[in-house]
Amino acid sequence: MSEPTIEALLAEGRTFPPSEEFRESSLVTDVDVYDEAERDWQGFWARQAQQLDWFEEWETVLEWDLPDAKWFSGGRINASYNCLDRHVIAGHGDQVAFHWEGEAGDTRTITYADLLDEVSRLANGLKSMGIGKGDRVAVYMGMVPELAVTLLACARIGAPHSVVFGGFTADSLRDRINDAEAKVLVTADGACRRGGTIALKEIADQALADCPSIEHVVMVRRTGQDVAFVEGRDVWYHDLVPQQSADCPPEPMDSEDLLYILYTSGTTGKPKGIMHTTGGYLTQCAWTHKYVFDLRPDTDVFWCTADIGWVTGHSYIVYGPLANRTTSVMYEGTPDYPDKDRFWRLIERYGVTILYTAPTAIRTFMKWGDEYPDRCDLSSLRLLGSVGEPINPEAWVWYWRHIGGERCPVVDTWWQTETGAIMISPLPGATTLKPGSATYPLPGIGADIVDEAGVPVGIPGGGYLVLTRPWPSMLRGIWGDPERYFKTYWNTYKGRYFAGDGAKRDEEGYYWLLGRVDDVMLVSGHNISTAEVEHALVGHHAVAEAAVVGKTDKVTGQAIAAFVILRAGNEPSEEFAKELRDHVAKNIGPIARPQSILFTDDLPKTRSGKIMRRLLRDVSEDHELGDTTTLADPGVVAGIKAKYLRDHPADEE
C-alpha cells in the first residue's frame, strides 16, 4: 500500500503528537510547565537565569518602566565565560564545539579548549589596540570560525559587537559602522561563494573611505587574494593573534550592559540598530535552545544553517548552543555547491541530530526534488526546526517526511531580531504539532492577537500579534534613537509590543503566523495576507514556490499578482494558470483569486533567502525597479519584468 500523499495528509487534518519513543527521553513532556510559568512568570525566568554562572547575584528580577526593561539588575556576568570557561573548567575542554567545513571541502575541528584559547588571544589583541569595555567593534566576514571567535572575544572584554552580513554592500557597511561609531573592523581578505570569491576587504576599504571612527582593521586570511594594506591601520589576524597571551580574564559585566548591536531594516529606509544586553539575552537564548530543541549536550550534533550575520546565527550558532555546551556544525557555503545534495552530505558526514533551517530553503529543496536527500543517510536526525518566516503546511510535511523520515518532530519557531530569542514554538516532547502552526507561546511568554483598535479578538480569531509583557531577551532600544524605539514598537497598541506580524488562532488556540502586516493586500476592502495566498499556491502539487503582491487596481483597490515557480515536470500554460487561480479561490475564497499569474524560473531574493516583494510590486505596476544591491542575483528581477510585460501587455496602460 502506497504512503498517503502530502495533499491527502493535509486534507484529513492530521496532527502529529509526540511519539512514545521521543517522549521517553524528552526534557519536557508535561504541559503543566505552561501553568507553572504563568503563575509566577518572573520567578520562572529567575530559575532559568540560575542555570548560568554569575559572578554576582542580581538584586531584582525585573524593573519595568514602559518601554524600558531591566532584567536581573545588579547581577554580574560574562557571556564568553558562560560559553567557554565554565565548560573547560568542568572537564569538557576536549568536546568539539564546532565541526567547520568550508565550501571547497576543507575542514576544521575546534574543541571548547581550542575556542577558549583563540578567543582569549584575540581579546588580548583587541585590548592591545585600545579596545575596552563599551567600545564598539564592527565585524564583516563570511562563515568562518574566526567570526564566532570575534563575537566571543568582544563579549569577553565588554566591547559590543556589530556584525554586518558579509553579503552587504560598501554603503551598507559604511552606514552601520558610522551609526555605531565603531573603533575597529574585523574582516577577511575575501569569502568563498559557489566556487568563486567575494572581495570583502576591497568592499570594506570602499566603506572605510568615509568611516572616521575606525582606527584599526584586523584581516583574516581566507582566500589568499591580493588586498590593499594600509600601514598603521591594517593588521593580519595571523600576525596579531598567535603572539598574544592565552590568559584573558573575562570582564564582569552588569546584566544590562550592552552585548551587541544588530541592524535590521526599517520602514523609513534607515537601518535600526537593535540593542541586546547580556544577562537576560543569554538566559532566554540558553533556555529556548535547550528546551525547544530538546538538547542532549553529550550526544547531539546541532546544525543551524543560518549566517551569523543575522540574529538567528547570533542566538543559535554562537550564544545559545555554546552556553549549553553543544557540538555544532558550521558550514561556509551554499546548499547547491558543488551539487544540490550538499546539506544532506553534511548531515551524513557529521551525524547531525538536530537541523534548524528556513522555509525558503525547504521549499527550494522541494523544487530540486526528493532524489537529493534520498542519496544520503539522514537517519542520525531526530529533530527538525524551521525559522525566519511562516512555513506552509506542504513544506512542513515534506520536511517531516523526506528529511525527518516521518520520525522527527518539526518545531516551527516564531521570533525576531528584536525579540532576541524564540517566542512561539512547540516543546517537542509535550506539544501536538499541526503543520504550518508555530503552536503556542513558550512558557513565560505573554502574547495575544488584537484587532485594529487593540481589542483582543478571542479564539478563534485573527488580527495583529502583540506581546503583552517584557521578556528577558527583548531589545533594549534602538541605538541612538530612543524616540524611534517607542514609536516603532510600543506606540501602536498602548502598553504592548507590536510585532508587526499578522496572526490567527484556531479553535484550539494554536497560533498561525501570517507574515508581516505590510505584506497584507487590501482587495475590495478585505485584508488578504500574502503568506496565505502563497500557502494556497504551494499547496498545489505542481508548485514549488510562489510569491504574491498587491498591485493597484481601479476597481478593487488592489489586485493580486502571483509569481510562480513550478516543480520539475510541469509546464506553464494559460489553462494551468486558470487551474491555479481556481485552486486559490477554493482554498481561501473567490476574493483571493489572483488576477494574474506569471510563471518564472526564479524569484528576487536577498542573500539570506528573503523574497523581495517590493521589487515584484515594481514589476507588476511597471515602475522603475528599486534598489537591487542586496539581491543574491540582481539580474533575476530584470528578467522577470521583461517576461511580465511581454505576457501582460494590458498592465502597461
Secondary structure as a PSIPRED ss2 file (coil, helix, strand):
# PSIPRED VFORMAT (PSIPRED V4.0)

   1 M C   1.000  0.000  0.000
   2 S C   1.000  0.000  0.000
   3 E C   1.000  0.000  0.000
   4 P C   1.000  0.000  0.000
   5 T C   1.000  0.000  0.000
   6 I H   0.000  1.000  0.000
   7 E H   0.000  1.000  0.000
   8 A H   0.000  1.000  0.000
   9 L H   0.000  1.000  0.000
  10 L H   0.000  1.000  0.000
  11 A H   0.000  1.000  0.000
  12 E C   1.000  0.000  0.000
  13 G C   1.000  0.000  0.000
  14 R C   1.000  0.000  0.000
  15 T C   1.000  0.000  0.000
  16 F E   0.000  0.000  1.000
  17 P C   1.000  0.000  0.000
  18 P C   1.000  0.000  0.000
  19 S C   1.000  0.000  0.000
  20 E H   0.000  1.000  0.000
  21 E H   0.000  1.000  0.000
  22 F H   0.000  1.000  0.000
  23 R H   0.000  1.000  0.000
  24 E H   0.000  1.000  0.000
  25 S C   1.000  0.000  0.000
  26 S C   1.000  0.000  0.000
  27 L C   1.000  0.000  0.000
  28 V C   1.000  0.000  0.000
  29 T C   1.000  0.000  0.000
  30 D C   1.000  0.000  0.000
  31 V C   1.000  0.000  0.000
  32 D H   0.000  1.000  0.000
  33 V H   0.000  1.000  0.000
  34 Y H   0.000  1.000  0.000
  35 D H   0.000  1.000  0.000
  36 E H   0.000  1.000  0.000
  37 A H   0.000  1.000  0.000
  38 E H   0.000  1.000  0.000
  39 R H   0.000  1.000  0.000
  40 D C   1.000  0.000  0.000
  41 W H   0.000  1.000  0.000
  42 Q H   0.000  1.000  0.000
  43 G H   0.000  1.000  0.000
  44 F H   0.000  1.000  0.000
  45 W H   0.000  1.000  0.000
  46 A H   0.000  1.000  0.000
  47 R H   0.000  1.000  0.000
  48 Q H   0.000  1.000  0.000
  49 A H   0.000  1.000  0.000
  50 Q C   1.000  0.000  0.000
  51 Q C   1.000  0.000  0.000
  52 L C   1.000  0.000  0.000
  53 D C   1.000  0.000  0.000
  54 W C   1.000  0.000  0.000
  55 F C   1.000  0.000  0.000
  56 E E   0.000  0.000  1.000
  57 E C   1.000  0.000  0.000
  58 W C   1.000  0.000  0.000
  59 E C   1.000  0.000  0.000
  60 T E   0.000  0.000  1.000
  61 V E   0.000  0.000  1.000
  62 L E   0.000  0.000  1.000
  63 E E   0.000  0.000  1.000
  64 W E   0.000  0.000  1.000
  65 D E   0.000  0.000  1.000
  66 L C   1.000  0.000  0.000
  67 P C   1.000  0.000  0.000
  68 D E   0.000  0.000  1.000
  69 A E   0.000  0.000  1.000
  70 K E   0.000  0.000  1.000
  71 W E   0.000  0.000  1.000
  72 F E   0.000  0.000  1.000
  73 S E   0.000  0.000  1.000
  74 G C   1.000  0.000  0.000
  75 G C   1.000  0.000  0.000
  76 R E   0.000  0.000  1.000
  77 I E   0.000  0.000  1.000
  78 N C   1.000  0.000  0.000
  79 A H   0.000  1.000  0.000
  80 S H   0.000  1.000  0.000
  81 Y H   0.000  1.000  0.000
  82 N H   0.000  1.000  0.000
  83 C H   0.000  1.000  0.000
  84 L H   0.000  1.000  0.000
  85 D H   0.000  1.000  0.000
  86 R H   0.000  1.000  0.000
  87 H H   0.000  1.000  0.000
  88 V H   0.000  1.000  0.000
  89 I H   0.000  1.000  0.000
  90 A C   1.000  0.000  0.000
  91 G C   1.000  0.000  0.000
  92 H C   1.000  0.000  0.000
  93 G C   1.000  0.000  0.000
  94 D C   1.000  0.000  0.000
  95 Q C   1.000  0.000  0.000
  96 V E   0.000  0.000  1.000
  97 A E   0.000  0.000  1.000
  98 F E   0.000  0.000  1.000
  99 H E   0.000  0.000  1.000
 100 W E   0.000  0.000  1.000
 101 E E   0.000  0.000  1.000
 102 G C   1.000  0.000  0.000
 103 E C   1.000  0.000  0.000
 104 A C   1.000  0.000  0.000
 105 G C   1.000  0.000  0.000
 106 D C   1.000  0.000  0.000
 107 T E   0.000  0.000  1.000
 108 R E   0.000  0.000  1.000
 109 T E   0.000  0.000  1.000
 110 I E   0.000  0.000  1.000
 111 T E   0.000  0.000  1.000
 112 Y H   0.000  1.000  0.000
 113 A H   0.000  1.000  0.000
 114 D H   0.000  1.000  0.000
 115 L H   0.000  1.000  0.000
 116 L H   0.000  1.000  0.000
 117 D H   0.000  1.000  0.000
 118 E H   0.000  1.000  0.000
 119 V H   0.000  1.000  0.000
 120 S H   0.000  1.000  0.000
 121 R H   0.000  1.000  0.000
 122 L H   0.000  1.000  0.000
 123 A H   0.000  1.000  0.000
 124 N H   0.000  1.000  0.000
 125 G H   0.000  1.000  0.000
 126 L H   0.000  1.000  0.000
 127 K H   0.000  1.000  0.000
 128 S H   0.000  1.000  0.000
 129 M C   1.000  0.000  0.000
 130 G C   1.000  0.000  0.000
 131 I C   1.000  0.000  0.000
 132 G C   1.000  0.000  0.000
 133 K C   1.000  0.000  0.000
 134 G C   1.000  0.000  0.000
 135 D C   1.000  0.000  0.000
 136 R C   1.000  0.000  0.000
 137 V E   0.000  0.000  1.000
 138 A E   0.000  0.000  1.000
 139 V E   0.000  0.000  1.000
 140 Y E   0.000  0.000  1.000
 141 M C   1.000  0.000  0.000
 142 G C   1.000  0.000  0.000
 143 M C   1.000  0.000  0.000
 144 V C   1.000  0.000  0.000
 145 P H   0.000  1.000  0.000
 146 E H   0.000  1.000  0.000
 147 L H   0.000  1.000  0.000
 148 A H   0.000  1.000  0.000
 149 V H   0.000  1.000  0.000
 150 T H   0.000  1.000  0.000
 151 L H   0.000  1.000  0.000
 152 L H   0.000  1.000  0.000
 153 A H   0.000  1.000  0.000
 154 C H   0.000  1.000  0.000
 155 A H   0.000  1.000  0.000
 156 R H   0.000  1.000  0.000
 157 I H   0.000  1.000  0.000
 158 G C   1.000  0.000  0.000
 159 A C   1.000  0.000  0.000
 160 P C   1.000  0.000  0.000
 161 H E   0.000  0.000  1.000
 162 S E   0.000  0.000  1.000
 163 V E   0.000  0.000  1.000
 164 V C   1.000  0.000  0.000
 165 F C   1.000  0.000  0.000
 166 G C   1.000  0.000  0.000
 167 G C   1.000  0.000  0.000
 168 F C   1.000  0.000  0.000
 169 T C   1.000  0.000  0.000
 170 A H   0.000  1.000  0.000
 171 D H   0.000  1.000  0.000
 172 S H   0.000  1.000  0.000
 173 L H   0.000  1.000  0.000
 174 R H   0.000  1.000  0.000
 175 D H   0.000  1.000  0.000
 176 R H   0.000  1.000  0.000
 177 I H   0.000  1.000  0.000
 178 N H   0.000  1.000  0.000
 179 D H   0.000  1.000  0.000
 180 A H   0.000  1.000  0.000
 181 E C   1.000  0.000  0.000
 182 A C   1.000  0.000  0.000
 183 K C   1.000  0.000  0.000
 184 V E   0.000  0.000  1.000
 185 L E   0.000  0.000  1.000
 186 V E   0.000  0.000  1.000
 187 T E   0.000  0.000  1.000
 188 A E   0.000  0.000  1.000
 189 D C   1.000  0.000  0.000
 190 G C   1.000  0.000  0.000
 191 A E   0.000  0.000  1.000
 192 C E   0.000  0.000  1.000
 193 R E   0.000  0.000  1.000
 194 R C   1.000  0.000  0.000
 195 G C   1.000  0.000  0.000
 196 G E   0.000  0.000  1.000
 197 T E   0.000  0.000  1.000
 198 I E   0.000  0.000  1.000
 199 A C   1.000  0.000  0.000
 200 L H   0.000  1.000  0.000
 201 K H   0.000  1.000  0.000
 202 E H   0.000  1.000  0.000
 203 I H   0.000  1.000  0.000
 204 A H   0.000  1.000  0.000
 205 D H   0.000  1.000  0.000
 206 Q H   0.000  1.000  0.000
 207 A H   0.000  1.000  0.000
 208 L H   0.000  1.000  0.000
 209 A C   1.000  0.000  0.000
 210 D C   1.000  0.000  0.000
 211 C C   1.000  0.000  0.000
 212 P C   1.000  0.000  0.000
 213 S C   1.000  0.000  0.000
 214 I C   1.000  0.000  0.000
 215 E C   1.000  0.000  0.000
 216 H E   0.000  0.000  1.000
 217 V E   0.000  0.000  1.000
 218 V E   0.000  0.000  1.000
 219 M E   0.000  0.000  1.000
 220 V E   0.000  0.000  1.000
 221 R C   1.000  0.000  0.000
 222 R C   1.000  0.000  0.000
 223 T C   1.000  0.000  0.000
 224 G C   1.000  0.000  0.000
 225 Q C   1.000  0.000  0.000
 226 D C   1.000  0.000  0.000
 227 V C   1.000  0.000  0.000
 228 A C   1.000  0.000  0.000
 229 F C   1.000  0.000  0.000
 230 V C   1.000  0.000  0.000
 231 E C   1.000  0.000  0.000
 232 G C   1.000  0.000  0.000
 233 R C   1.000  0.000  0.000
 234 D E   0.000  0.000  1.000
 235 V E   0.000  0.000  1.000
 236 W E   0.000  0.000  1.000
 237 Y H   0.000  1.000  0.000
 238 H H   0.000  1.000  0.000
 239 D H   0.000  1.000  0.000
 240 L H   0.000  1.000  0.000
 241 V C   1.000  0.000  0.000
 242 P C   1.000  0.000  0.000
 243 Q C   1.000  0.000  0.000
 244 Q C   1.000  0.000  0.000
 245 S C   1.000  0.000  0.000
 246 A C   1.000  0.000  0.000
 247 D C   1.000  0.000  0.000
 248 C C   1.000  0.000  0.000
 249 P C   1.000  0.000  0.000
 250 P C   1.000  0.000  0.000
 251 E C   1.000  0.000  0.000
 252 P C   1.000  0.000  0.000
 253 M E   0.000  0.000  1.000
 254 D E   0.000  0.000  1.000
 255 S C   1.000  0.000  0.000
 256 E C   1.000  0.000  0.000
 257 D C   1.000  0.000  0.000
 258 L E   0.000  0.000  1.000
 259 L E   0.000  0.000  1.000
 260 Y E   0.000  0.000  1.000
 261 I E   0.000  0.000  1.000
 262 L E   0.000  0.000  1.000
 263 Y E   0.000  0.000  1.000
 264 T E   0.000  0.000  1.000
 265 S C   1.000  0.000  0.000
 266 G C   1.000  0.000  0.000
 267 T C   1.000  0.000  0.000
 268 T C   1.000  0.000  0.000
 269 G C   1.000  0.000  0.000
 270 K C   1.000  0.000  0.000
 271 P C   1.000  0.000  0.000
 272 K E   0.000  0.000  1.000
 273 G E   0.000  0.000  1.000
 274 I E   0.000  0.000  1.000
 275 M E   0.000  0.000  1.000
 276 H E   0.000  0.000  1.000
 277 T E   0.000  0.000  1.000
 278 T C   1.000  0.000  0.000
 279 G H   0.000  1.000  0.000
 280 G H   0.000  1.000  0.000
 281 Y H   0.000  1.000  0.000
 282 L H   0.000  1.000  0.000
 283 T H   0.000  1.000  0.000
 284 Q H   0.000  1.000  0.000
 285 C H   0.000  1.000  0.000
 286 A H   0.000  1.000  0.000
 287 W H   0.000  1.000  0.000
 288 T H   0.000  1.000  0.000
 289 H H   0.000  1.000  0.000
 290 K H   0.000  1.000  0.000
 291 Y H   0.000  1.000  0.000
 292 V H   0.000  1.000  0.000
 293 F C   1.000  0.000  0.000
 294 D C   1.000  0.000  0.000
 295 L C   1.000  0.000  0.000
 296 R C   1.000  0.000  0.000
 297 P C   1.000  0.000  0.000
 298 D C   1.000  0.000  0.000
 299 T C   1.000  0.000  0.000
 300 D C   1.000  0.000  0.000
 301 V E   0.000  0.000  1.000
 302 F E   0.000  0.000  1.000
 303 W E   0.000  0.000  1.000
 304 C E   0.000  0.000  1.000
 305 T C   1.000  0.000  0.000
 306 A C   1.000  0.000  0.000
 307 D C   1.000  0.000  0.000
 308 I C   1.000  0.000  0.000
 309 G C   1.000  0.000  0.000
 310 W C   1.000  0.000  0.000
 311 V H   0.000  1.000  0.000
 312 T H   0.000  1.000  0.000
 313 G H   0.000  1.000  0.000
 314 H H   0.000  1.000  0.000
 315 S H   0.000  1.000  0.000
 316 Y H   0.000  1.000  0.000
 317 I H   0.000  1.000  0.000
 318 V H   0.000  1.000  0.000
 319 Y H   0.000  1.000  0.000
 320 G H   0.000  1.000  0.000
 321 P H   0.000  1.000  0.000
 322 L H   0.000  1.000  0.000
 323 A H   0.000  1.000  0.000
 324 N C   1.000  0.000  0.000
 325 R C   1.000  0.000  0.000
 326 T C   1.000  0.000  0.000
 327 T E   0.000  0.000  1.000
 328 S E   0.000  0.000  1.000
 329 V E   0.000  0.000  1.000
 330 M E   0.000  0.000  1.000
 331 Y E   0.000  0.000  1.000
 332 E C   1.000  0.000  0.000
 333 G C   1.000  0.000  0.000
 334 T C   1.000  0.000  0.000
 335 P C   1.000  0.000  0.000
 336 D C   1.000  0.000  0.000
 337 Y C   1.000  0.000  0.000
 338 P C   1.000  0.000  0.000
 339 D C   1.000  0.000  0.000
 340 K C   1.000  0.000  0.000
 341 D C   1.000  0.000  0.000
 342 R H   0.000  1.000  0.000
 343 F H   0.000  1.000  0.000
 344 W H   0.000  1.000  0.000
 345 R H   0.000  1.000  0.000
 346 L H   0.000  1.000  0.000
 347 I H   0.000  1.000  0.000
 348 E H   0.000  1.000  0.000
 349 R H   0.000  1.000  0.000
 350 Y H   0.000  1.000  0.000
 351 G C   1.000  0.000  0.000
 352 V C   1.000  0.000  0.000
 353 T C   1.000  0.000  0.000
 354 I E   0.000  0.000  1.000
 355 L E   0.000  0.000  1.000
 356 Y E   0.000  0.000  1.000
 357 T E   0.000  0.000  1.000
 358 A C   1.000  0.000  0.000
 359 P H   0.000  1.000  0.000
 360 T H   0.000  1.000  0.000
 361 A H   0.000  1.000  0.000
 362 I H   0.000  1.000  0.000
 363 R H   0.000  1.000  0.000
 364 T H   0.000  1.000  0.000
 365 F H   0.000  1.000  0.000
 366 M H   0.000  1.000  0.000
 367 K H   0.000  1.000  0.000
 368 W H   0.000  1.000  0.000
 369 G C   1.000  0.000  0.000
 370 D C   1.000  0.000  0.000
 371 E H   0.000  1.000  0.000
 372 Y H   0.000  1.000  0.000
 373 P H   0.000  1.000  0.000
 374 D H   0.000  1.000  0.000
 375 R C   1.000  0.000  0.000
 376 C C   1.000  0.000  0.000
 377 D C   1.000  0.000  0.000
 378 L C   1.000  0.000  0.000
 379 S C   1.000  0.000  0.000
 380 S C   1.000  0.000  0.000
 381 L C   1.000  0.000  0.000
 382 R C   1.000  0.000  0.000
 383 L E   0.000  0.000  1.000
 384 L E   0.000  0.000  1.000
 385 G E   0.000  0.000  1.000
 386 S E   0.000  0.000  1.000
 387 V C   1.000  0.000  0.000
 388 G C   1.000  0.000  0.000
 389 E C   1.000  0.000  0.000
 390 P C   1.000  0.000  0.000
 391 I C   1.000  0.000  0.000
 392 N C   1.000  0.000  0.000
 393 P H   0.000  1.000  0.000
 394 E H   0.000  1.000  0.000
 395 A H   0.000  1.000  0.000
 396 W H   0.000  1.000  0.000
 397 V H   0.000  1.000  0.000
 398 W H   0.000  1.000  0.000
 399 Y H   0.000  1.000  0.000
 400 W H   0.000  1.000  0.000
 401 R H   0.000  1.000  0.000
 402 H H   0.000  1.000  0.000
 403 I H   0.000  1.000  0.000
 404 G C   1.000  0.000  0.000
 405 G C   1.000  0.000  0.000
 406 E C   1.000  0.000  0.000
 407 R C   1.000  0.000  0.000
 408 C C   1.000  0.000  0.000
 409 P C   1.000  0.000  0.000
 410 V E   0.000  0.000  1.000
 411 V E   0.000  0.000  1.000
 412 D E   0.000  0.000  1.000
 413 T C   1.000  0.000  0.000
 414 W E   0.000  0.000  1.000
 415 W C   1.000  0.000  0.000
 416 Q C   1.000  0.000  0.000
 417 T C   1.000  0.000  0.000
 418 E C   1.000  0.000  0.000
 419 T C   1.000  0.000  0.000
 420 G C   1.000  0.000  0.000
 421 A C   1.000  0.000  0.000
 422 I C   1.000  0.000  0.000
 423 M C   1.000  0.000  0.000
 424 I E   0.000  0.000  1.000
 425 S C   1.000  0.000  0.000
 426 P C   1.000  0.000  0.000
 427 L C   1.000  0.000  0.000
 428 P C   1.000  0.000  0.000
 429 G C   1.000  0.000  0.000
 430 A C   1.000  0.000  0.000
 431 T C   1.000  0.000  0.000
 432 T C   1.000  0.000  0.000
 433 L E   0.000  0.000  1.000
 434 K C   1.000  0.000  0.000
 435 P C   1.000  0.000  0.000
 436 G C   1.000  0.000  0.000
 437 S C   1.000  0.000  0.000
 438 A C   1.000  0.000  0.000
 439 T E   0.000  0.000  1.000
 440 Y C   1.000  0.000  0.000
 441 P E   0.000  0.000  1.000
 442 L C   1.000  0.000  0.000
 443 P C   1.000  0.000  0.000
 444 G C   1.000  0.000  0.000
 445 I C   1.000  0.000  0.000
 446 G C   1.000  0.000  0.000
 447 A E   0.000  0.000  1.000
 448 D E   0.000  0.000  1.000
 449 I E   0.000  0.000  1.000
 450 V E   0.000  0.000  1.000
 451 D C   1.000  0.000  0.000
 452 E C   1.000  0.000  0.000
 453 A C   1.000  0.000  0.000
 454 G C   1.000  0.000  0.000
 455 V C   1.000  0.000  0.000
 456 P E   0.000  0.000  1.000
 457 V C   1.000  0.000  0.000
 458 G C   1.000  0.000  0.000
 459 I C   1.000  0.000  0.000
 460 P C   1.000  0.000  0.000
 461 G E   0.000  0.000  1.000
 462 G E   0.000  0.000  1.000
 463 G E   0.000  0.000  1.000
 464 Y E   0.000  0.000  1.000
 465 L E   0.000  0.000  1.000
 466 V E   0.000  0.000  1.000
 467 L E   0.000  0.000  1.000
 468 T C   1.000  0.000  0.000
 469 R C   1.000  0.000  0.000
 470 P C   1.000  0.000  0.000
 471 W C   1.000  0.000  0.000
 472 P C   1.000  0.000  0.000
 473 S C   1.000  0.000  0.000
 474 M C   1.000  0.000  0.000
 475 L C   1.000  0.000  0.000
 476 R C   1.000  0.000  0.000
 477 G C   1.000  0.000  0.000
 478 I E   0.000  0.000  1.000
 479 W C   1.000  0.000  0.000
 480 G C   1.000  0.000  0.000
 481 D C   1.000  0.000  0.000
 482 P H   0.000  1.000  0.000
 483 E H   0.000  1.000  0.000
 484 R H   0.000  1.000  0.000
 485 Y H   0.000  1.000  0.000
 486 F H   0.000  1.000  0.000
 487 K H   0.000  1.000  0.000
 488 T H   0.000  1.000  0.000
 489 Y H   0.000  1.000  0.000
 490 W C   1.000  0.000  0.000
 491 N C   1.000  0.000  0.000
 492 T C   1.000  0.000  0.000
 493 Y C   1.000  0.000  0.000
 494 K C   1.000  0.000  0.000
 495 G C   1.000  0.000  0.000
 496 R C   1.000  0.000  0.000
 497 Y E   0.000  0.000  1.000
 498 F E   0.000  0.000  1.000
 499 A E   0.000  0.000  1.000
 500 G E   0.000  0.000  1.000
 501 D E   0.000  0.000  1.000
 502 G E   0.000  0.000  1.000
 503 A E   0.000  0.000  1.000
 504 K E   0.000  0.000  1.000
 505 R E   0.000  0.000  1.000
 506 D C   1.000  0.000  0.000
 507 E C   1.000  0.000  0.000
 508 E C   1.000  0.000  0.000
 509 G C   1.000  0.000  0.000
 510 Y C   1.000  0.000  0.000
 511 Y E   0.000  0.000  1.000
 512 W E   0.000  0.000  1.000
 513 L E   0.000  0.000  1.000
 514 L E   0.000  0.000  1.000
 515 G E   0.000  0.000  1.000
 516 R E   0.000  0.000  1.000
 517 V H   0.000  1.000  0.000
 518 D H   0.000  1.000  0.000
 519 D H   0.000  1.000  0.000
 520 V E   0.000  0.000  1.000
 521 M E   0.000  0.000  1.000
 522 L E   0.000  0.000  1.000
 523 V E   0.000  0.000  1.000
 524 S C   1.000  0.000  0.000
 525 G C   1.000  0.000  0.000
 526 H E   0.000  0.000  1.000
 527 N E   0.000  0.000  1.000
 528 I E   0.000  0.000  1.000
 529 S E   0.000  0.000  1.000
 530 T H   0.000  1.000  0.000
 531 A H   0.000  1.000  0.000
 532 E H   0.000  1.000  0.000
 533 V H   0.000  1.000  0.000
 534 E H   0.000  1.000  0.000
 535 H H   0.000  1.000  0.000
 536 A H   0.000  1.000  0.000
 537 L H   0.000  1.000  0.000
 538 V H   0.000  1.000  0.000
 539 G C   1.000  0.000  0.000
 540 H C   1.000  0.000  0.000
 541 H C   1.000  0.000  0.000
 542 A C   1.000  0.000  0.000
 543 V E   0.000  0.000  1.000
 544 A E   0.000  0.000  1.000
 545 E E   0.000  0.000  1.000
 546 A E   0.000  0.000  1.000
 547 A E   0.000  0.000  1.000
 548 V E   0.000  0.000  1.000
 549 V E   0.000  0.000  1.000
 550 G E   0.000  0.000  1.000
 551 K E   0.000  0.000  1.000
 552 T E   0.000  0.000  1.000
 553 D E   0.000  0.000  1.000
 554 K C   1.000  0.000  0.000
 555 V C   1.000  0.000  0.000
 556 T C   1.000  0.000  0.000
 557 G E   0.000  0.000  1.000
 558 Q E   0.000  0.000  1.000
 559 A E   0.000  0.000  1.000
 560 I E   0.000  0.000  1.000
 561 A E   0.000  0.000  1.000
 562 A E   0.000  0.000  1.000
 563 F E   0.000  0.000  1.000
 564 V E   0.000  0.000  1.000
 565 I E   0.000  0.000  1.000
 566 L E   0.000  0.000  1.000
 567 R C   1.000  0.000  0.000
 568 A C   1.000  0.000  0.000
 569 G C   1.000  0.000  0.000
 570 N C   1.000  0.000  0.000
 571 E C   1.000  0.000  0.000
 572 P C   1.000  0.000  0.000
 573 S C   1.000  0.000  0.000
 574 E H   0.000  1.000  0.000
 575 E H   0.000  1.000  0.000
 576 F H   0.000  1.000  0.000
 577 A H   0.000  1.000  0.000
 578 K H   0.000  1.000  0.000
 579 E H   0.000  1.000  0.000
 580 L H   0.000  1.000  0.000
 581 R H   0.000  1.000  0.000
 582 D H   0.000  1.000  0.000
 583 H H   0.000  1.000  0.000
 584 V H   0.000  1.000  0.000
 585 A H   0.000  1.000  0.000
 586 K H   0.000  1.000  0.000
 587 N H   0.000  1.000  0.000
 588 I C   1.000  0.000  0.000
 589 G C   1.000  0.000  0.000
 590 P H   0.000  1.000  0.000
 591 I H   0.000  1.000  0.000
 592 A H   0.000  1.000  0.000
 593 R C   1.000  0.000  0.000
 594 P C   1.000  0.000  0.000
 595 Q C   1.000  0.000  0.000
 596 S E   0.000  0.000  1.000
 597 I E   0.000  0.000  1.000
 598 L E   0.000  0.000  1.000
 599 F E   0.000  0.000  1.000
 600 T C   1.000  0.000  0.000
 601 D C   1.000  0.000  0.000
 602 D C   1.000  0.000  0.000
 603 L C   1.000  0.000  0.000
 604 P C   1.000  0.000  0.000
 605 K E   0.000  0.000  1.000
 606 T E   0.000  0.000  1.000
 607 R C   1.000  0.000  0.000
 608 S C   1.000  0.000  0.000
 609 G C   1.000  0.000  0.000
 610 K C   1.000  0.000  0.000
 611 I E   0.000  0.000  1.000
 612 M C   1.000  0.000  0.000
 613 R H   0.000  1.000  0.000
 614 R H   0.000  1.000  0.000
 615 L H   0.000  1.000  0.000
 616 L H   0.000  1.000  0.000
 617 R H   0.000  1.000  0.000
 618 D H   0.000  1.000  0.000
 619 V H   0.000  1.000  0.000
 620 S H   0.000  1.000  0.000
 621 E C   1.000  0.000  0.000
 622 D C   1.000  0.000  0.000
 623 H C   1.000  0.000  0.000
 624 E C   1.000  0.000  0.000
 625 L C   1.000  0.000  0.000
 626 G C   1.000  0.000  0.000
 627 D C   1.000  0.000  0.000
 628 T C   1.000  0.000  0.000
 629 T C   1.000  0.000  0.000
 630 T C   1.000  0.000  0.000
 631 L E   0.000  0.000  1.000
 632 A C   1.000  0.000  0.000
 633 D C   1.000  0.000  0.000
 634 P C   1.000  0.000  0.000
 635 G H   0.000  1.000  0.000
 636 V H   0.000  1.000  0.000
 637 V H   0.000  1.000  0.000
 638 A H   0.000  1.000  0.000
 639 G H   0.000  1.000  0.000
 640 I H   0.000  1.000  0.000
 641 K H   0.000  1.000  0.000
 642 A H   0.000  1.000  0.000
 643 K H   0.000  1.000  0.000
 644 Y H   0.000  1.000  0.000
 645 L H   0.000  1.000  0.000
 646 R H   0.000  1.000  0.000
 647 D H   0.000  1.000  0.000
 648 H C   1.000  0.000  0.000
 649 P H   0.000  1.000  0.000
 650 A H   0.000  1.000  0.000
 651 D H   0.000  1.000  0.000
 652 E H   0.000  1.000  0.000
 653 E C   1.000  0.000  0.000
